[in-house]
Amino acid sequence: MGVPYRWVVGVVLGLVIVLVGAALALGWHAFGQLPSGPRLMRVEASPNYRAGRFQNLLPVRGYGLTDLWQMLRDYRGGQLRVPSVPLPMELRTRADYSQPPASGLRVTWLGHSTALLELDGVTVLVDPLFSERLSPWSFAGPRRFFPSPLPLAELPPLSAVIITHDHYDHLDRASVLALASRTERFVTPLGVGAHLEYWGIPPAQIVELDWWQEVSLDPSLRLVACPARHFSGRMLLGDRTLWASFALVGASHRVFISGDTGLMPQFAEVGERFGPFDLTLIKIGAYGRGWPDIHVNPEQAVQLHQSVRGRVLLPVHWGTVNLSYHGWTEPAERVLVAAQQQGVALVMPRPGALVELPQGDLPTPERYWPEVSWERP
């Protein structure tokens, strides 16, 4: 006598429910918390918050079943998605930052969107990601190609940690908790502070900004939250927290940070109000036909750099983790070509390299990644 079909279905469904419940329980704290109380009142008072969620300044195309199917087909393509050999890095310690940069501006790219900025005597960390996986779980999710070349324990004292939005590859709970005693404040877009406070960061240590609002990190340095074209969310409910780009305006130098974004004409206004920028940190990876309005591709990154009136472009959000369906070296190859065609100064440092921006010409970017097949746009 065979096993009843309904019994088998019931067992399978029961196992699925148990596994889903266990996953939710294990990741619950990392999911964070939506804004409430006074924090929610600030969110609801924002002109960018309508109909219960934050809105982009330009419409974003919706993604139907056809788009999803095409994305899944692309994801199964033949491009090399992860490195086949260990990548070269320059390991850093706190001693490397004992002396300020002579030029007044130095940056260390630590992988993905994480960067340590030394700007006119102020040290800032952007989108800290020190965990091995980009996920609410330590045992699952996309894994980094390499550990941070500057261990979290070796960071110099920080004036601020900037969080551009609350996606897992930009807001990592373990990194935030470890940084609480190493930074004076966390600066985030509206609503993101709810996650930090839920994780135990004192409210007085959190500064939330709407687009075009700013905070002074030092008498000589302003940090301005600027518009971006993206989305947010760590669970099912999205866009309850804001996303942003940032302008750092110092006494002698200026830096622009794109965060995750698509193109929009408002970046020209950013350039007019706060540029020209000595350095821009602009994402180039994780793009594709499935999200054309919320993730710039390498050619658009060069265009964005020009819109904000940047002098030197340092591409970020690439070469660290597999988050899309293009080859892992493709963003770097494409941005090299686009920058050369547009006459844009480019630096492509290996992870951990100290990049101090001189006033004169920059050396030709060194290709530290392997030459593998990649697709042109």
C-alpha positions, 0 to 999 in steps of 0.5 A: 500500500503506497503512502497517501498523496495528501500525507506526503504533501502535508509533510512537505508543506510542514517542512517548508513552514518550519524552514521558513520560520527558522530562517525568519527567526534567525534573521529577524534582528538583522531585518531591522525595524520600520520608523515609528514615533517621532522618527515616523513623523519626520518621515511623513513630513518629507515632501518625498514621502507620499501614499505611505512610501518614499517616491523617486523624483522620476518614475521608475519602470515597473518589472513584470513577469516578462522582465523577471523571466528575462533576468532569470535567463540572463543570470544563467548566462556564461559570463565568469561571475566570480574570480577564479584566483585570489585578487591582489590587495594591499593590507592596511593597518591603523598605522597607515593613517597616523599622518594626514594626507599631505594633499588634504584628500585621500581615499582607501577603497575597501571593496564594494561601496565601502570607502575610507575618506580623509578629507580636510582633516576629517575621516569618514567611512562610507557604507561599511561592509565588513561581513563575509556575506551580504545577507541577514544570515551568516550562513547564506547569501552572496559571499565577498570575493575577499575580506576587507583589506583594512580590518574593522579593528584597525580603523582610525577614529571616525568623525562619521559613518555614512549609510546611503540606504538600507539594502544589505550590501550597504547597511550591514548590522554586524558592521554597524554594531562594531562601529558604534564605539569607533565613530562620533555619529552615523549619518543616514537618509530619513528612516534608516535610523530606525534600524540602527536604534533597534540594534542598540545605537543611541539615538543621539549618535544618529543623524537622519537627513532628507534630500538637500538637508545637511549636517556639519561634521566639523566647522570646515566640512558639510555633509549634504544628502542629495537626491538619488533614484533607487529604492529601499527595504530589508523585508517585504515592505519597501520604500519606507526609508529614504535613499540618497547620494551625498556631497562632502563639502570641505574647506579645500576639497569636495567629494561626491558619493552616488550610493545606488542610483539611476540617472536623473537630471537632478545630478546637474543641480548637485554639481551646480550647488556643491561642485565641482568635486575633486573626487566622485565615488560612483557605482558601476556594477550590478546593472542590467535590463531588469533595473535600468532606472535604478542602477547606472551602468558603467557608461552612465556612471561616467555621464553621472560623474560629468553631470556633478562636475567631477574631476576624478572618478573612482568606480565602486560597487563592483569586483567584490560580490556577485550581485548581477548577471554580468561578468565580474570584470565587465564593469571595470572594462566598460568604465575604462573604455567610457572614461577614455572616450569622454576624457574623464580622469579615472582611478581604479585602485586595487582594494586597500591601496592608498589613493592621494589625489594630486593636483596634476595628471593622474597615472594610467589606471592599472588593470589588476583584475584578469583579462577575461571575456566580457560583453560590450553594451 
